[in-house]
């Protein structure tokens, strides 16, 4: 097993309120976190994601999926979420976050992890609005089925950002 055996797993994404002046969208990420012998599932709410981050993920779609197939990561290994996940467009609003929002500084898919049927991602966020801007960088596994769902949802999210006043280009 790789060093990812204890990494948090992304179970899904829900996109909410568009911040049109910035070309961003508020996002909830649903995660499974290993804790000792058990696992906790929940959401990390209020992540501000710029349309450019989504466009970069979408632009890497074909090579990423080809690499997953070549390396044997084209099958689901990790269990699906036990918690109920909302629809792709049922994410947070500024009001629902209570002002606790995190700016996604980077969202980089770094490698294929075939033994988990997943890709690894590093997400770097900074808490906004607090007395001190705290940054956190975490490794995540994104299972194949979650990645495929995200890739299918990104064009809809970019269109939503575009309708909200941001200039989004749908690939």
Order of alpha helices (4+ residues) and beta strands (2+ residues): beta-beta-beta-alpha-alpha-alpha-beta-beta-beta-alpha
